[in-house]
């Protein structure tokens, strides 16, 4: 099991309840792929340096987790399929 850090930019036009559901789906995907969440941080709404998929701002969400290295590709593809997530970056700590 390796330690990872994930940073996500989520669409800014979501309601509060929908935003919490996206946060929960990010955490649930880690659990489904034999990982465990260590820490979650919601950084709030911030303006981006350049537009991403025609959006100028988004909600930033950071998560620290442990998972086996073979599950990272599965996680990235699952996050790519979620239409509410604009950008994903997972790095090994």
N, C-alpha and C positions, 0 to 999 in steps of 0.2 A: 504494500500500500504506500502510495506516494502522497505528498502534500501538494495541493493545487490552490490557485487563486483564480476566481472567475469574475470578470467585470462585464456587466450587461448594460446596454442602453435600450430602454423600453419606450414605446410611443408615448408622447405627451398628451394625447387627446383621450386617454382612458379615464374612466370614473375611478374613484377610490377603491371600490369593491373589486373592479376588474383588475386593477393594479395589484391588489393583494393576491388575487388568484394567479396572476403571472408569477409573482414572487414564490408562491406556493408550488407552482408547477416546475419552477427551476429547481427548488429543493427536492421535490418528489422524484424528479428525473435522476438526481444523484443517488437517492436511496434505492431506486429500482435497478441501478447499475452497480450494486454492491459497494456503494460509497457511504460516507457519513459526513454530515455538515458540522463544522466546528464553529463557525461564526458567520452571521449575516449582518450587512450594513446597508441601509437605504440612504443614499446620499441626496436624494431629492431631485427636483427639476433643475436642470442646468442647460445653458445655451451651448451648442456645439460650435466648433471652429468653422465647419463647413456643412452644408446640407447632406443628410443621409436619407435616401429614399424620399426626397422632397420635404423632410422634416428639419427644422432649424433648432429644435430643442428636444430634450428627452429626459426621462427619469433614469438616474444612474443607480445601479444595484451591484454591490460587491459581496462575494461569498467565498469563504475559506472552507475547503473540504479535503478529505482524504478519499482516495479511490485507487483501484488497480489501473495500471497504465493502459490496458487494453480497452477499458471502458470510456476513455476520453473521446475516441472517434465516434462512439455511439451517442455520447452526450452532445457533441458538437452538431451531429446530424439532427438530433431531436430538437435542439435549439434553433437550428436553421429552418425547420418546418413550422415553428411557431411564428405566426405573422405579426405578433405584437412586439417581438424582440427585433430591434433594428440592427444591433451589432453585438457580437460576443467575442471575448478574448479570454482564453484559459491559459494560464502559465504555471509551470512547475516551480514550486518554492524551494 
